[in-house]
Every structure is written in C-alpha cells, then in structure tokens.
C-alpha cells in the first residue's frame, strides 16, 4: 500500500551491502541484517563475549557469560542461586534454538553442535555499531536517575 513502511524482515533492493572485511571469513551483510543481528540485547551480550575469545568459544562459556550479565545482584545468595539456575536453563535454550541459528544463517558464526564450539567471524560495521551501542548503554547506566 502507498505510504507503508518496510518492516525489519522486509528485504528491499536499496539496502546497502558492506564488503570490507577484517578476515576472509567475514560475511557480506546488508544494513538490515546487521541491525537485525544487533536488535536483541542478548545477542549484543553474545557479541561482547565473542570479542573476548580469539578463535572460538564453547557454548557453555557463552551461556555463563550471558547469565552473569543478566543476573540480578540485589537478591540473597540462596535466591540468587535458584534464579541463576533457572536463568541458565532459559538462556541455554534461547541461545541454542534461537540466536545461534540466526547468526549462523547470517554467516556471522559457525556453530558445531557436536563439539558445542562457536566461531565468530566478525564484521567491521557490526563491530563499530556494537562499540557505539556498548558505550551508549554504559553512559546511560552511569547517569543518575531523576
């Protein structure tokens, strides 16, 4: 319809493909794909984890990293342990069934389900946007509440 705005999953011919790569393995992605990859907070945390490992990361280490970033530190030790156990299970399922397949389809990661190893290939524009959003989130967290 006239005036309709394309949604995040719509592929349009006007989307720019970025071709500069930090490695030979980096995929060519459209802006829509890059923003889709970064749209979810949990995936942004996953990218932060990927950046800390040189070559690859075990899925269990990735899940632990995400759980640590999402854990509420304002509860008692016993409550916290139970919450983290439940969160760990939820995060593991979400990463395995939702986020890793999406990132694999985009070509950003290679996931070996048998060895549970994830290799992140990186992308220069995605990395630049991730860096900027991480800085913005950090600054927002540090601002006093009004």
C-alpha positions, 0 to 999 in steps of 0.5 A: 500500500502507498505510504507503508513502511518496510518492516525489519524482515522486509528485504528491499533492493536499496539496502546497502551491502558492506564488503570490507572485511577484517578476515576472509571469513567475514560475511557480506551483510546488508544494513538490515541484517546487521541491525537485525543481528544487533536488535536483541540485547542478548545477542549484543551480550553474545557479541561482547563475549565473542570479542573476548575469545580469539578463535572460538568459544564453547557454548557453555562459556557463552551461556555463563557469560550471558547469565552473569550479565543478566543476573540480578545482584540485589537478591540473597545468595540462596535466591540468587542461586535458584534464579541463576539456575533457572536463568541458565536453563532459559538462556541455554535454550534461547541461545541454542534454538534461537540466536545461534541459528540466526547468526549462523544463517547470517554467516556471522558464526559457525556453530558445531553442535557436536563439539558445542564450539562457536566461531565468530567471524566478525564484521567491521560495521557490526563491530563499530555499531556494537562499540557505539551501542556498548558505550551508549548503554554504559553512559546511560547506566552511569547517569543518575536517575531523576 
